[in-house]
Amino acid sequence: MRGSSMNYHDIDLNLLRVFDVMMRERSVTRAAIELGRTQSAVSHSLSKLRYLLQDELFTRDGGEMRPTARAVELLSDISAALATIRASIDRHQVFNPATTRRNFRVGLTDYHAMIFIPGLIREFSRQAPGATLNVIPANGPEIGSSVYLRQVDCALTGAAIRDDPNLLKVELGQDRLFCAVWSGSKIARNAMTLETYLASSHLQISADGLAEGLADAALKQLGLRRNVVATISNYLVLPWALRGTELITHCGDAILQMLDERSEVSLVPPPLPISNVNAWLVVHRQMANDPGTKWLREVIVGIYDESQAKKRRRPIFDHRNAGSAEE
């Protein structure tokens, strides 16, 4: 490899496509499936790329192929070149979701997945019956990297994503953060005061089991902290985690769509001002005008708008019968 010299004429578009897909899939097997080629053919292309570019490009780390620093450096230029070629071709073609067989990938946080997945799958299947959809967990600051590295076509997140000229961020809306408690608890039957809030035990919902939430940031500004006694990684188990306890946790009011009286969960306003949960749709700028990506974004925006409309029509469910907490 050290003694080789790269010849521009030895690199064809298929090799660059293999590189681009490998950066997304991080697996020879999955890359071969997406490219419609055999694993041995993909491995051969990868070996040729390594020789021509004089770098390993990908190294095995457990069950995943990790890109080298050189591969990450090349990604922007190679993906930009492929995006330009794709855009030139797409200008003379009409994307039709009804006939496409394209695979789409959407990154969703656990919170948004709980709310979005039923509507997303229903609408996706209705409009694009021949396409496939992969929903990828996308939690925390690494969401931006997932979009940048083309591991997802777009991502919906409430996390703060650093400004990056390569990423297009569109704010879809906000959810108000509420306290969630078991409806049979003493806390649910009495007014939520700051004293009660601080004296109670709290359940933290965090994808990595470590990150602090918006409530912790608000408390820090007041020089206070809450007593977090347990952490769970997703919202799906919320009703069962709270049931029979005096625990307090937090969730956005969009979760109302998933709750009814049988859930035995009451949402009550917090006794201190807490920032709202933002919903950001993130896409790579190079793919912003891709017809398929634009269609997918429109589907997601439509589902989000419908979700917000349902939320506005339904008051906060409070077992204390103290009235509705309006946004």
Secondary structure, DSSP 8 states (H G I E B T S, - for coil): -TT----GGG--HHHHHHHHHHHHH--HHHHHHHHT--HHHHHHHHHHHHHHHTS--EEEETTEEEE-HHHHHHHHHHHHHHHHHHHHHHTTS---TTT---EEEEEE-HHHHHHHHHHHHHHHHHH-TT-EEEEEE--STHHHHHHHTTSSSEEEE-S-----TTEEEEEEEEE-EEEEEETTSHHHHS---HHHHHHSEEEEE-TTS----HHHHHHHHTT---EEEEEES-STTHHHHHTTS--BEEEEGGGGGG--GGGTEEEE--SS----EEEEEEEEGGGTT-HHHHHHHHHHHHHHHHHHHHHHHS----TT-------
